[in-house]
Amino acid sequence: MRPLPELQASGAESSAALPALDPVVAATGAVLGGAAVARPGNSLEVALRSALLDSRQRWRDLVEMLADIVWETDAEGRFTFISPDPALGWPSEALAGQPTSLVAADPAFDPFRATRPVRGVRAWMRRGDGSTACLAVAAVPLLDAEGRPCGTRGIARDVTAEEERDAAVARLLRKEGLIDSVLSATRNEVLADRMAASSAEALMLALGAAGVAVLDIAAGLVPVAVVGRNPEAVLDFALPLLRNRTEWTAEVLGPGIPNSEDSLSPVRLLLRAGPQQGVAVVLWRDCGSRGWDEEERSLLDAVKPLLRVVLAHGRLQRKMTEAAQIDPLTGLLNRQAFADEVERRIERLDHQKKSASLLFGDLDNFKEVNDRLGHAAGDTALRAVASLLRAAVRPSDLVARLGGDEFAIWLDGADEVIAADRAERLRQDAPAALAHVGAGPDRPLSISLGVAVRPAGSGESLRGMLARADTAMYGAKRAGRATWVMA
């Protein structure tokens, strides 16, 4: 202990400084814990002085054993006493008579200027080496004769290790809670899209974000789940950053999102990409909110493996869906997928009062390809026909293999003129496009088409249109093949 001068005990204290007491020495010794004992030749004043000094040292020893730092400050907040020496790595010479300088920046509580008694309050202090320490503080204000604050007296215990341990446990619990919330959100979902959306919503709530976007890196940063406010503007800003640096891990200021006054304020974006997990996450919150701290980055990293599983599940579901809808030989829609999609479109076309057309085709001389060249050559011919049909339509139109060598084309919004133009184009393009997969010059591979037009609002079903187009197709066969007939 190194007391400052004004608090040091003087060895020249006079007997006048001690109270004039005439109790028995035994009683005095009892009051002072047995510190004073009457001996021949010792005056009562000397005995009392010795007892008081001994008691004072005893209390100092006890306080130092119970606390890591003990102090007093004056009314100006200057240290008048501090112990031990050094305290928190600060020598007493550097602190004596100086304003309190141990408190970390922006303190929520300054124990060296306590205006009321406190106990167990935690405060962060600066050590002499620049690091910080967490102290559990007990302090009381010192009052002058008129009851006005004239300083502070206190003790503190270093609980940094305890605080860090509690913080580590809290981080672990928060991480487990976040993982559990994501798992709970996805547990009852079957469709991968809903699983991804539920995961994003759980992330948004757990991290206090204004929005979350989960992106599939393997698919070219395709958004698989987007929740929150104004995601379009955020993604327009964030995607180029992620494409340029796929390992981007940063907080940046991005475009504005509407607030309650319908104005725009920038947002704090946290871009977190993990190529090894195949997933990137973009989070954003209002610029007026706090930034993204390291703990939140760590929490997000802990969840990314779960998101990777969700994305993998989505890819598997898409493959299974495609397998159920796509003809494996040609890559065209199969009969059931074609029928389901046409029925959905018919409802929309009736609402919009638009027409549509169906082209139903059957290959000419396909049997000869299989008989003369084998079934592998027949498969090659079917794939060539699929390529021909795809090239003849718009991306929004439907092309299907209905079975065997039967094909269908659905043209949204097409009337008789458009349907006839497409059929004629196929008739003209087929000989050259299919010449290399035919059975020979004497049996060229071609296609006969039947065309059925569905006027706007007719109410005709797909089955009815197929029946009409099938009849028209057989009319094309009877007319010499390699042609088309309007139903």
Secondary structure, DSSP 8 states (H G I E B T S, - for coil): ----GGGS--TT--GGGS----S-HHHHHHHTTS-----TT--HHHHHHHHHHHHHHHHHHHHHHH-SEEEEEETTSBEEEEESSSBTTB-HHHHBTSB---B-SS-S--GGG-SS-EEEEEEEEE-TTS-EEEEEEEEEEEE-TTS-EEEEEEEEEE-HHHHHHHHHHHHHHHHHHHHHHHHHHHHT--SHHHHHHHHHHHHHHHHT-SEEEEEETTTTSEEEEEEES-HHHHHHHHHHHHHH-TT-EEEEEEEEEE-TTS-EEEEEEEEEEETTTTEEEEEEEETTS----HHHHHHHHHHHHHHHHHHHHHHHHHHHHHHHHB-TTT-SB-HHHHHHHHHHHHHHHHHHT--EEEEEEEEESHHHHHHHH-HHHHHHHHHHHHHHHHHTS-TTSEEEEEETTEEEEEEET--HHHHHHHHHHHHHHHHHHHGGGSS-TTS--EEEEEEEEE-TT----HHHHHHHHHHHHHHHHHTTSSSEEE-
